[in-house]
Amino acid sequence: MLYFDTSFLVPLILPESTSDKVAHFFRGLPAAELAVSHWTRVEFSSLIAREVRMGGLEAGAATQAAARFEAMLEESFGVLLPSTADFELAKQYLGNFRTGLRAGDALHLAIAKNNRAETVYSLDRILLSAGRALGLPVSIGVAPR
């Protein structure tokens, strides 16, 4: 199973400098192995809401982006439900202060670890650095921005 955090999926929906690279990366992957969590859905919704609040997206465009995101997940990804064990492991990860992890990133890593992800893909440098420090199989997957 290949786990993707929110930062890796956003460029598929909203234009970013890595959008083409990320789209190309996904073309070679087997859909049956792709996974995200329900937390990913919450984070994406938060990002869209923030863009609307900050004036980066109009409400109609945000609604369309959210619908495209949900359709993409339904068509191509397994969606994992975070468990109590995931929250407990995330709490442990956050207790390792040298990693600089934020709560959401710790939860992504815990969900991936507890579901035996082969690789965790992210464009978030802090998550990648923390994952390496914790001995987790993290990867940027594409050339950096």
C-alpha positions in Angstrom: 0.0 0.0 0.0 1.2 3.5 -0.9 0.0 6.3 1.4 -0.4 9.9 0.2 -0.6 12.9 2.5 -2.7 15.9 1.5 0.3 17.9 0.2 1.0 15.3 -2.5 -2.6 15.4 -3.8 -3.3 19.1 -3.8 -1.3 19.7 -7.0 -3.7 17.3 -8.8 -6.6 19.6 -8.0 -5.2 23.1 -7.7 -2.5 24.5 -10.0 1.0 24.4 -8.3 4.5 24.3 -9.6 4.6 20.5 -9.0 1.2 19.8 -10.7 2.6 18.3 -13.9 5.3 16.2 -12.1 2.7 14.8 -9.6 0.2 14.0 -12.4 3.0 12.2 -14.3 4.1 10.3 -11.2 0.5 8.9 -10.7 0.2 7.6 -14.3 2.5 4.7 -13.5 0.9 3.6 -10.2 -1.5 0.8 -9.7 -4.8 2.3 -8.3 -5.4 -0.8 -6.1 -2.4 0.2 -4.0 -3.2 3.9 -3.5 -4.4 5.0 0.0 -5.3 8.1 1.9 -7.1 8.6 5.2 -10.3 10.4 6.1 -7.9 12.8 7.8 -6.7 13.7 4.2 -10.3 14.6 3.3 -10.5 16.9 6.3 -7.2 18.6 5.6 -8.1 19.2 2.0 -11.4 20.8 3.0 -9.5 23.0 5.5 -7.1 24.1 2.8 -10.0 24.9 0.4 -11.8 26.9 3.2 -8.6 28.8 4.0 -8.2 29.7 0.3 -11.7 31.1 0.2 -11.2 33.1 3.4 -7.9 34.5 2.1 -9.3 35.4 -1.2 -7.3 32.9 -3.2 -10.4 31.0 -4.5 -14.0 32.0 -5.1 -16.6 29.9 -3.4 -17.8 28.3 -6.6 -14.3 27.3 -7.6 -13.7 26.0 -4.2 -16.9 23.8 -4.4 -15.7 22.5 -7.7 -12.2 21.7 -6.4 -13.7 19.9 -3.4 -16.0 17.8 -5.7 -13.0 16.9 -8.0 -11.0 15.9 -5.0 -13.7 13.6 -3.6 -14.3 12.1 -7.1 -10.6 11.5 -7.4 -10.5 9.7 -4.1 -13.5 7.6 -4.9 -12.2 6.5 -8.3 -8.5 5.9 -7.4 -7.9 5.6 -3.6 -8.7 3.4 -0.7 -9.7 5.7 2.2 -8.5 4.5 5.6 -10.4 5.3 8.8 -8.1 6.5 11.6 -8.3 4.3 14.7 -7.6 4.8 18.3 -4.2 3.1 17.8 -3.4 5.7 15.1 -4.2 8.6 17.5 -2.0 7.0 20.2 0.9 6.5 17.8 0.6 10.1 16.6 0.7 11.2 20.2 3.9 9.2 20.7 5.4 10.7 17.5 4.6 14.2 18.8 6.4 13.4 22.0 9.6 13.1 20.0 10.2 16.9 20.1 13.2 16.9 17.8 11.0 16.0 14.8 9.1 19.3 14.7 6.0 17.4 13.8 2.6 19.0 13.8 -0.5 17.0 14.9 -1.9 16.4 11.4 1.4 15.2 10.0 1.9 12.9 13.0 -1.5 11.5 12.3 -0.7 10.8 8.7 2.5 9.0 9.6 0.8 7.0 12.3 -2.0 5.9 10.0 0.5 4.9 7.3 2.7 3.0 9.8 -0.2 1.2 11.5 -1.6 0.2 8.0 1.8 -1.1 6.9 2.3 1.4 4.1 5.2 0.5 1.8 5.9 4.2 1.2 4.4 7.5 2.5 4.5 10.2 -0.2 4.5 13.8 0.8 5.7 17.2 -0.5 5.9 18.5 3.1 9.5 18.9 4.1 8.8 18.8 7.8 6.8 15.6 7.5 9.5 14.0 5.3 12.3 15.0 7.7 10.3 13.7 10.7 9.4 10.5 9.0 13.0 9.8 8.2 14.0 10.6 11.8 11.3 8.1 13.0 12.6 5.4 10.6 9.5 5.5 8.4 9.5 4.9 4.6 8.8 8.5 3.4 9.5 9.8 0.0 9.0 13.1 -1.9 8.3 11.0 -5.0 9.0 13.8 -7.5 11.6 16.5 -7.9 11.2 19.2 -5.3 9.3 22.4 -6.1 
